[in-house]
Each structure stands twice: as C-alpha cells, then as structure tokens.
Amino acid sequence: MNTHYYLGWFNNFFPEHLSEVLREDITDRKSLIMISSNPLDDEVDGAAERSWLNHAGILFDDYHLINYGVQKEDAHTLIQNASVIFLLGGDTIKQKV
C-alpha cells in the first residue's frame, strides 16, 4: 500500500470531500481488513466504520475483521492480501509507529 490516511472518528459518515478523495484513491477494492480496537470483544464488528465507506460508495468484494478470534497466521495472510486496512479506534498516529 502506498497511500495512508490517518483519520479520526466521524459521527455519521465521511464528509463529502473526503468521500470523493477516498473514492479516487481506493481503486483496488478486493478486500477490506478491519483491525479491532477491542480484540477481546466479539461485539465490536466495525459496522459503524463500514457504514461510512458504504455511504461514500466505497464497497469491497470481501470484508474481514481481525480480533483475538482470528489465528495469527490467518491474520497475517489477510493483512498481506488486503486492499485496504482500517484500524478501528485508538490513536492511529501512535499505531503507525
């Protein structure tokens, strides 16, 4: 992946200008990998964040959530083959480091 976005929380959806930029930049839409902000909680499913992308018209063929229920080797493979990786929650700047 060559492009990185570090975004905060959005209440309902991405602002329209951001949606336009993301639609232009995200051309490979085979798989979206979401990494849980609370990997022990099976209730965290990324639905809110996924709805932002859906509202922006950015749909993927496959969606996967990585939490503690996903085996390490499977998570590694999913991440290597991801079109987009979406970190759910936390301080994304610190997570990059």
Backbone torsions as a table, in degrees:
resi	resn	phi	psi	omega
1	MET	NA	135.1	-177.2
2	ASN	-107.0	-20.5	-177.2
3	THR	-111.6	134.7	179.1
4	HIS	-125.1	137.9	173.0
5	TYR	-121.7	136.6	175.9
6	TYR	-119.6	101.3	-172.2
7	LEU	-116.5	153.8	176.0
8	GLY	-93.6	-162.5	-177.8
9	TRP	-81.9	144.3	175.4
10	PHE	-121.8	135.9	-174.6
11	ASN	-66.4	-47.5	-175.5
12	ASN	-125.6	-37.5	-177.3
13	PHE	-166.4	168.8	175.8
14	PHE	-69.7	144.4	171.6
15	PRO	-58.8	150.7	-173.9
16	GLU	-57.0	-42.8	-179.3
17	HIS	-62.1	-42.2	177.6
18	LEU	-63.7	-41.1	177.6
19	SER	-57.9	-43.3	179.5
20	GLU	-61.9	-46.1	-179.5
21	VAL	-63.1	-44.8	-179.8
22	LEU	-64.5	-40.2	177.6
23	ARG	-60.4	-40.1	178.8
24	GLU	-69.2	-42.3	-174.7
25	ASP	-78.1	-35.0	-176.7
26	ILE	-92.3	91.6	-179.2
27	THR	-97.5	-29.8	176.8
28	ASP	-89.3	110.3	-175.6
29	ARG	-121.8	41.8	179.0
30	LYS	-76.2	-47.5	-176.1
31	SER	-145.9	135.0	174.0
32	LEU	-108.0	124.6	176.6
33	ILE	-109.0	124.0	176.3
34	MET	-109.5	130.5	179.0
35	ILE	-105.1	119.3	-173.1
36	SER	-62.2	140.0	174.6
37	SER	-80.0	-17.5	179.1
38	ASN	-135.5	77.9	-170.1
39	PRO	-64.7	-13.4	177.4
40	LEU	-84.5	-18.6	-174.4
41	ASP	-93.9	110.3	179.6
42	ASP	-70.4	-12.9	179.6
43	GLU	-76.8	-23.4	178.4
44	VAL	-74.5	113.8	-174.9
45	ASP	-124.5	-0.8	178.7
46	GLY	76.8	13.7	-176.7
47	ALA	-60.5	-41.5	-179.1
48	ALA	-64.1	-47.7	-178.9
49	GLU	-65.4	-39.5	178.1
50	ARG	-64.1	-35.8	179.3
51	SER	-65.3	-31.1	176.9
52	TRP	-62.2	-45.0	179.6
53	LEU	-66.2	-42.5	178.8
54	ASN	-59.9	-44.8	179.6
55	HIS	-61.6	-33.9	179.5
56	ALA	-79.7	-4.3	-179.0
57	GLY	79.1	24.5	-179.9
58	ILE	-109.2	97.5	-176.5
59	LEU	-111.4	148.7	-178.1
60	PHE	-119.6	156.9	176.3
61	ASP	-69.5	-40.6	-177.5
62	ASP	-132.1	144.9	177.4
63	TYR	-127.1	134.9	178.6
64	HIS	-138.3	141.8	175.3
65	LEU	-113.3	127.2	176.7
66	ILE	-100.3	121.3	173.8
67	ASN	-141.5	-167.1	-177.5
68	TYR	-69.4	-11.5	177.1
69	GLY	-79.2	-9.9	-179.3
70	VAL	-97.5	128.7	178.7
71	GLN	-63.1	145.5	-176.6
72	LYS	-53.7	-45.2	-178.3
73	GLU	-64.5	-39.8	178.3
74	ASP	-66.0	-42.3	178.4
75	ALA	-61.3	-42.9	179.6
76	HIS	-60.6	-45.3	179.3
77	THR	-63.9	-44.5	178.6
78	LEU	-58.6	-45.4	-179.0
79	ILE	-65.3	-43.1	179.7
80	GLN	-61.7	-32.7	-176.3
81	ASN	-98.6	6.2	-174.6
82	ALA	-72.0	142.0	168.7
83	SER	-79.4	-41.3	-179.6
84	VAL	-140.7	139.6	174.4
85	ILE	-115.2	126.8	-177.0
86	PHE	-118.0	112.3	176.4
87	LEU	-82.2	122.5	-176.8
88	LEU	-93.4	102.9	175.4
89	GLY	85.3	171.3	179.7
90	GLY	87.4	179.8	179.3
91	ASP	-89.7	100.9	-173.0
92	THR	-64.8	-29.7	177.9
93	ILE	-65.2	-44.7	177.7
94	LYS	-66.8	-34.6	180.0
95	GLN	-66.5	-29.8	179.1
96	LYS	-66.7	-39.3	-177.0
97	VAL	-70.2	NA	NA
